[in-house]
Amino acid sequence: MSFFHALFSKYKCLIYTAFGHEKYLQIVHKLRAAGVQFRTRTYSQQGNQFGSPVFGLFPRNDFTQYDIYVKKDDEHKAQMAIHAK
C-alpha cells in the first residue's frame, strides 16, 4: 500500500491476497454477500508462461495479484465471510 493510501484510507487492514481473477471474484462475492465494504489494489504481470509479452500465441496464466483491504472494524466480519462454506 502506498504511503498516501496507508495514511489517509479507512481501508487499512489487508484481509486477503488473491492470485488470478477467478479467485478474486470468489472472495469478492463472499464479502459482498456479507455486506463488507472493501478496496482492492492490483498488481499485474503481463506476458505468457514463457515470460514474453506475446499474446494469443500461447496460453497465458493469470498472475495478477489482488490485495483486498477492509476497515479495521470489519476485519472479523470479513474473515468470517471469507472462510465460511
MODELLER restraints for C-alpha pairs under 7 A, 6 or more apart:
rsr = mdl.restraints
at = mdl.atoms
rsr.add(forms.Gaussian(group=physical.xy_distance, feature=features.Distance(at['CA:6:A'], at['CA:12:A']), mean=6.33, stdev=0.5))
rsr.add(forms.Gaussian(group=physical.xy_distance, feature=features.Distance(at['CA:10:A'], at['CA:71:A']), mean=5.68, stdev=0.5))
rsr.add(forms.Gaussian(group=physical.xy_distance, feature=features.Distance(at['CA:11:A'], at['CA:38:A']), mean=6.82, stdev=0.5))
rsr.add(forms.Gaussian(group=physical.xy_distance, feature=features.Distance(at['CA:11:A'], at['CA:39:A']), mean=6.62, stdev=0.5))
rsr.add(forms.Gaussian(group=physical.xy_distance, feature=features.Distance(at['CA:11:A'], at['CA:69:A']), mean=5.40, stdev=0.5))
rsr.add(forms.Gaussian(group=physical.xy_distance, feature=features.Distance(at['CA:11:A'], at['CA:70:A']), mean=4.62, stdev=0.5))
rsr.add(forms.Gaussian(group=physical.xy_distance, feature=features.Distance(at['CA:11:A'], at['CA:71:A']), mean=4.38, stdev=0.5))
rsr.add(forms.Gaussian(group=physical.xy_distance, feature=features.Distance(at['CA:12:A'], at['CA:69:A']), mean=6.01, stdev=0.5))
rsr.add(forms.Gaussian(group=physical.xy_distance, feature=features.Distance(at['CA:12:A'], at['CA:70:A']), mean=6.28, stdev=0.5))
rsr.add(forms.Gaussian(group=physical.xy_distance, feature=features.Distance(at['CA:12:A'], at['CA:71:A']), mean=5.96, stdev=0.5))
rsr.add(forms.Gaussian(group=physical.xy_distance, feature=features.Distance(at['CA:12:A'], at['CA:72:A']), mean=6.70, stdev=0.5))
rsr.add(forms.Gaussian(group=physical.xy_distance, feature=features.Distance(at['CA:13:A'], at['CA:69:A']), mean=5.21, stdev=0.5))
rsr.add(forms.Gaussian(group=physical.xy_distance, feature=features.Distance(at['CA:13:A'], at['CA:70:A']), mean=5.28, stdev=0.5))
rsr.add(forms.Gaussian(group=physical.xy_distance, feature=features.Distance(at['CA:13:A'], at['CA:71:A']), mean=5.96, stdev=0.5))
rsr.add(forms.Gaussian(group=physical.xy_distance, feature=features.Distance(at['CA:13:A'], at['CA:72:A']), mean=5.61, stdev=0.5))
rsr.add(forms.Gaussian(group=physical.xy_distance, feature=features.Distance(at['CA:13:A'], at['CA:75:A']), mean=6.99, stdev=0.5))
rsr.add(forms.Gaussian(group=physical.xy_distance, feature=features.Distance(at['CA:14:A'], at['CA:67:A']), mean=6.77, stdev=0.5))
rsr.add(forms.Gaussian(group=physical.xy_distance, feature=features.Distance(at['CA:14:A'], at['CA:68:A']), mean=5.85, stdev=0.5))
rsr.add(forms.Gaussian(group=physical.xy_distance, feature=features.Distance(at['CA:14:A'], at['CA:69:A']), mean=4.42, stdev=0.5))
rsr.add(forms.Gaussian(group=physical.xy_distance, feature=features.Distance(at['CA:14:A'], at['CA:70:A']), mean=6.61, stdev=0.5))
rsr.add(forms.Gaussian(group=physical.xy_distance, feature=features.Distance(at['CA:15:A'], at['CA:68:A']), mean=5.81, stdev=0.5))
rsr.add(forms.Gaussian(group=physical.xy_distance, feature=features.Distance(at['CA:15:A'], at['CA:69:A']), mean=5.52, stdev=0.5))
rsr.add(forms.Gaussian(group=physical.xy_distance, feature=features.Distance(at['CA:15:A'], at['CA:70:A']), mean=6.52, stdev=0.5))
rsr.add(forms.Gaussian(group=physical.xy_distance, feature=features.Distance(at['CA:15:A'], at['CA:75:A']), mean=6.93, stdev=0.5))
rsr.add(forms.Gaussian(group=physical.xy_distance, feature=features.Distance(at['CA:16:A'], at['CA:67:A']), mean=6.06, stdev=0.5))
rsr.add(forms.Gaussian(group=physical.xy_distance, feature=features.Distance(at['CA:16:A'], at['CA:68:A']), mean=5.30, stdev=0.5))
rsr.add(forms.Gaussian(group=physical.xy_distance, feature=features.Distance(at['CA:17:A'], at['CA:65:A']), mean=6.82, stdev=0.5))
rsr.add(forms.Gaussian(group=physical.xy_distance, feature=features.Distance(at['CA:17:A'], at['CA:66:A']), mean=5.53, stdev=0.5))
rsr.add(forms.Gaussian(group=physical.xy_distance, feature=features.Distance(at['CA:17:A'], at['CA:67:A']), mean=4.51, stdev=0.5))
rsr.add(forms.Gaussian(group=physical.xy_distance, feature=features.Distance(at['CA:17:A'], at['CA:68:A']), mean=6.16, stdev=0.5))
rsr.add(forms.Gaussian(group=physical.xy_distance, feature=features.Distance(at['CA:18:A'], at['CA:24:A']), mean=5.31, stdev=0.5))
rsr.add(forms.Gaussian(group=physical.xy_distance, feature=features.Distance(at['CA:18:A'], at['CA:65:A']), mean=5.87, stdev=0.5))
rsr.add(forms.Gaussian(group=physical.xy_distance, feature=features.Distance(at['CA:18:A'], at['CA:66:A']), mean=5.07, stdev=0.5))
rsr.add(forms.Gaussian(group=physical.xy_distance, feature=features.Distance(at['CA:18:A'], at['CA:67:A']), mean=6.56, stdev=0.5))
rsr.add(forms.Gaussian(group=physical.xy_distance, feature=features.Distance(at['CA:19:A'], at['CA:63:A']), mean=6.04, stdev=0.5))
rsr.add(forms.Gaussian(group=physical.xy_distance, feature=features.Distance(at['CA:19:A'], at['CA:64:A']), mean=5.63, stdev=0.5))
rsr.add(forms.Gaussian(group=physical.xy_distance, feature=features.Distance(at['CA:19:A'], at['CA:65:A']), mean=4.69, stdev=0.5))
rsr.add(forms.Gaussian(group=physical.xy_distance, feature=features.Distance(at['CA:19:A'], at['CA:66:A']), mean=6.24, stdev=0.5))
rsr.add(forms.Gaussian(group=physical.xy_distance, feature=features.Distance(at['CA:20:A'], at['CA:62:A']), mean=5.08, stdev=0.5))
rsr.add(forms.Gaussian(group=physical.xy_distance, feature=features.Distance(at['CA:20:A'], at['CA:63:A']), mean=5.67, stdev=0.5))
rsr.add(forms.Gaussian(group=physical.xy_distance, feature=features.Distance(at['CA:20:A'], at['CA:64:A']), mean=5.19, stdev=0.5))
rsr.add(forms.Gaussian(group=physical.xy_distance, feature=features.Distance(at['CA:20:A'], at['CA:65:A']), mean=6.49, stdev=0.5))
rsr.add(forms.Gaussian(group=physical.xy_distance, feature=features.Distance(at['CA:24:A'], at['CA:66:A']), mean=6.69, stdev=0.5))
rsr.add(forms.Gaussian(group=physical.xy_distance, feature=features.Distance(at['CA:27:A'], at['CA:82:A']), mean=6.20, stdev=0.5))
rsr.add(forms.Gaussian(group=physical.xy_distance, feature=features.Distance(at['CA:30:A'], at['CA:81:A']), mean=5.78, stdev=0.5))
rsr.add(forms.Gaussian(group=physical.xy_distance, feature=features.Distance(at['CA:30:A'], at['CA:82:A']), mean=5.95, stdev=0.5))
rsr.add(forms.Gaussian(group=physical.xy_distance, feature=features.Distance(at['CA:31:A'], at['CA:78:A']), mean=6.28, stdev=0.5))
rsr.add(forms.Gaussian(group=physical.xy_distance, feature=features.Distance(at['CA:31:A'], at['CA:81:A']), mean=5.99, stdev=0.5))
rsr.add(forms.Gaussian(group=physical.xy_distance, feature=features.Distance(at['CA:31:A'], at['CA:82:A']), mean=6.75, stdev=0.5))
rsr.add(forms.Gaussian(group=physical.xy_distance, feature=features.Distance(at['CA:34:A'], at['CA:81:A']), mean=6.11, stdev=0.5))
rsr.add(forms.Gaussian(group=physical.xy_distance, feature=features.Distance(at['CA:36:A'], at['CA:74:A']), mean=6.85, stdev=0.5))
rsr.add(forms.Gaussian(group=physical.xy_distance, feature=features.Distance(at['CA:36:A'], at['CA:78:A']), mean=6.31, stdev=0.5))
rsr.add(forms.Gaussian(group=physical.xy_distance, feature=features.Distance(at['CA:37:A'], at['CA:70:A']), mean=6.49, stdev=0.5))
rsr.add(forms.Gaussian(group=physical.xy_distance, feature=features.Distance(at['CA:38:A'], at['CA:68:A']), mean=6.61, stdev=0.5))
rsr.add(forms.Gaussian(group=physical.xy_distance, feature=features.Distance(at['CA:38:A'], at['CA:69:A']), mean=5.50, stdev=0.5))
rsr.add(forms.Gaussian(group=physical.xy_distance, feature=features.Distance(at['CA:38:A'], at['CA:70:A']), mean=4.66, stdev=0.5))
rsr.add(forms.Gaussian(group=physical.xy_distance, feature=features.Distance(at['CA:39:A'], at['CA:68:A']), mean=5.83, stdev=0.5))
rsr.add(forms.Gaussian(group=physical.xy_distance, feature=features.Distance(at['CA:39:A'], at['CA:69:A']), mean=5.20, stdev=0.5))
rsr.add(forms.Gaussian(group=physical.xy_distance, feature=features.Distance(at['CA:39:A'], at['CA:70:A']), mean=6.54, stdev=0.5))
rsr.add(forms.Gaussian(group=physical.xy_distance, feature=features.Distance(at['CA:40:A'], at['CA:66:A']), mean=6.37, stdev=0.5))
rsr.add(forms.Gaussian(group=physical.xy_distance, feature=features.Distance(at['CA:40:A'], at['CA:67:A']), mean=5.55, stdev=0.5))
rsr.add(forms.Gaussian(group=physical.xy_distance, feature=features.Distance(at['CA:40:A'], at['CA:68:A']), mean=4.57, stdev=0.5))
rsr.add(forms.Gaussian(group=physical.xy_distance, feature=features.Distance(at['CA:40:A'], at['CA:69:A']), mean=6.13, stdev=0.5))
rsr.add(forms.Gaussian(group=physical.xy_distance, feature=features.Distance(at['CA:41:A'], at['CA:66:A']), mean=5.80, stdev=0.5))
rsr.add(forms.Gaussian(group=physical.xy_distance, feature=features.Distance(at['CA:41:A'], at['CA:67:A']), mean=5.13, stdev=0.5))
rsr.add(forms.Gaussian(group=physical.xy_distance, feature=features.Distance(at['CA:41:A'], at['CA:68:A']), mean=6.58, stdev=0.5))
rsr.add(forms.Gaussian(group=physical.xy_distance, feature=features.Distance(at['CA:42:A'], at['CA:65:A']), mean=5.70, stdev=0.5))
rsr.add(forms.Gaussian(group=physical.xy_distance, feature=features.Distance(at['CA:42:A'], at['CA:66:A']), mean=4.67, stdev=0.5))
rsr.add(forms.Gaussian(group=physical.xy_distance, feature=features.Distance(at['CA:42:A'], at['CA:67:A']), mean=6.34, stdev=0.5))
rsr.add(forms.Gaussian(group=physical.xy_distance, feature=features.Distance(at['CA:43:A'], at['CA:64:A']), mean=5.81, stdev=0.5))
rsr.add(forms.Gaussian(group=physical.xy_distance, feature=features.Distance(at['CA:43:A'], at['CA:65:A']), mean=5.02, stdev=0.5))
rsr.add(forms.Gaussian(group=physical.xy_distance, feature=features.Distance(at['CA:43:A'], at['CA:66:A']), mean=6.52, stdev=0.5))
rsr.add(forms.Gaussian(group=physical.xy_distance, feature=features.Distance(at['CA:44:A'], at['CA:63:A']), mean=6.76, stdev=0.5))
rsr.add(forms.Gaussian(group=physical.xy_distance, feature=features.Distance(at['CA:44:A'], at['CA:64:A']), mean=4.45, stdev=0.5))
rsr.add(forms.Gaussian(group=physical.xy_distance, feature=features.Distance(at['CA:44:A'], at['CA:65:A']), mean=6.25, stdev=0.5))
rsr.add(forms.Gaussian(group=physical.xy_distance, feature=features.Distance(at['CA:45:A'], at['CA:63:A']), mean=6.22, stdev=0.5))
rsr.add(forms.Gaussian(group=physical.xy_distance, feature=features.Distance(at['CA:45:A'], at['CA:64:A']), mean=6.20, stdev=0.5))
rsr.add(forms.Gaussian(group=physical.xy_distance, feature=features.Distance(at['CA:46:A'], at['CA:53:A']), mean=6.35, stdev=0.5))
rsr.add(forms.Gaussian(group=physical.xy_distance, feature=features.Distance(at['CA:47:A'], at['CA:53:A']), mean=4.04, stdev=0.5))
rsr.add(forms.Gaussian(group=physical.xy_distance, feature=features.Distance(at['CA:47:A'], at['CA:54:A']), mean=6.43, stdev=0.5))
rsr.add(forms.Gaussian(group=physical.xy_distance, feature=features.Distance(at['CA:48:A'], at['CA:54:A']), mean=6.87, stdev=0.5))
rsr.add(forms.Gaussian(group=physical.xy_distance, feature=features.Distance(at['CA:48:A'], at['CA:58:A']), mean=6.79, stdev=0.5))
rsr.add(forms.Gaussian(group=physical.xy_distance, feature=features.Distance(at['CA:48:A'], at['CA:59:A']), mean=6.76, stdev=0.5))
rsr.add(forms.Gaussian(group=physical.xy_distance, feature=features.Distance(at['CA:48:A'], at['CA:60:A']), mean=4.44, stdev=0.5))
rsr.add(forms.Gaussian(group=physical.xy_distance, feature=features.Distance(at['CA:48:A'], at['CA:61:A']), mean=6.29, stdev=0.5))
rsr.add(forms.Gaussian(group=physical.xy_distance, feature=features.Distance(at['CA:49:A'], at['CA:60:A']), mean=5.83, stdev=0.5))
rsr.add(forms.Gaussian(group=physical.xy_distance, feature=features.Distance(at['CA:49:A'], at['CA:61:A']), mean=6.08, stdev=0.5))
